[in-house]
Amino acid sequence: MSIVLVTGGARGIGAAIASRHAAAGDSVLVADVDDAAGKQLVETLGLRAHYVHCDVTSEDDVRAGVVHAERHLGPLDVVYANAGAVGVTGRLEGTSLEDWRRTMDLLLTSVFLTVREAVAVMRPRGRGAIVCTASVAGVRGGLGPHAYTAAKHGVVGLVESVAVEVARYGLRINAVAPGGAVSSLTAGLMSGDVDDLQLAHDRLAASSASGVPTTAEDVADAAFFLGGAGSSRINGTCLVVDGADYVPSQKGLSYYS
């Protein structure tokens, strides 16, 4: 049995990761700012699932979340730095410094804080896995808004850099990079309703090269693998989960049709 912390765990990919671990019999702490959704999720997952309010842009909240997990569940085995949102969108010259900084705090600084606190408790024990949610926009440009793209590239770079430091202590850190997955995030972007997953499914299926959209569960399976014993020699990598819809992109079809 593993002890697991998932930030942004109340909905979407985070909820799918939490559910995947709960189904495996692990103890899971769901950390989020959406208290209603988070508490409802842990009720469905059973006694091994717990919820804590956590704003990942707050240093105190992130540290408190890790402390809560260690005190009430046990020594952390896997930490998922998953929380995030799209952030500021629009043209570069129309992007304010305030919006830029807010997006960086949510998408990049939050990952730094989560990773730092995870390493602090895992390093003395000489074991532990950390998985960060990046994006295909962190692997290729042109697949997301400017600030989002910069932040997700930063997540991938941070993972590669931290892996070099912590490998000697028996720790691993990797990233998973979803394409347009059916989740509350994509549903909210497409319709303004985070619960309209059917619309997200249909639109993503229509734009997919295979006609099949990537789901939050697909991403969770990849993240679960990176956090588990089966990936013990995988460290500092970024695993793209996009069904070849984004990286590589459908632009290549012009050469094969």
Helices and strands as residue ranges (DSSP letters): E 3-7, H 12-23, E 27-32, H 35-45, E 49-53, H 59-72, E 78-81, G 92-94, H 97-104, I 105-109, H 110-122, G 123-125, E 128-133, G 136-138, H 146-166, G 167-169, E 171-178, E 181-182, H 184-191, H 197-207, E 214-215, H 216-227, G 229-231, E 238-241, G 250-252, H 253-256
